[in-house]
Amino acid sequence: MDKALLIQLGGSIVAVILLVAFAAWMGVARATPPLDAEAARALLTQEFPEHRPNAVWIAADGAGVIARAGDLALVLWRRGDGYVARDLPWSAVAALKPTSGRLVVRLPDARPVFAVNDDVWPPKELA
């Protein structure tokens, strides 16, 4: 191998290392702020444009939302650096019982946990 080939090989190795480091750095999840009333309504409008919830409940830790739109429950919860949205019958959500300040919603593909201030469910704003 001559000198020019070794320099080119070394430069390529450095470039690949820098690209891998940059991709790893960009993949780091950013902190998602807790939801407030305005952010919850905006997220509900974005995820469920065909539904207009008449009542919205935000989890005590701000990591999730349960909204009632007639006979539907619109459920949002934080997953990684974003939110996951599902809808299910209101009767399934109303029948849940919180334990130790946590409300577990059982969905076919997930088990989101919502923080509640007390063990009273559903709260008066959703009833």
Stockholm file with secondary structure:
# STOCKHOLM 1.0

chainA/1-127         MDKALLIQLGGSIVAVILLVAFAAWMGVARATPPLDAEAARALLTQEFPEHRPNAVWIAADGAGVIARAGDLALVLWRRGDGYVARDLPWSAVAALKPTSGRLVVRLPDARPVFAVNDDVWPPKELA
#=GR chainA/1-127 SS CCHHHHHHHHHHHHHHHHHHHHHHHHTSCCCCCCCCHHHHHHHHHHHCTTCCCSEEEECTTSSEEEEEETTEEEEEEEETTEEEEEEEEHHHHHTCCCBTTEEECCCSSCCCEEECSSSCCSCTTTC
#=GC SS_cons         CCHHHHHHHHHHHHHHHHHHHHHHHHTSCCCCCCCCHHHHHHHHHHHCTTCCCSEEEECTTSSEEEEEETTEEEEEEEETTEEEEEEEEHHHHHTCCCBTTEEECCCSSCCCEEECSSSCCSCTTTC
//
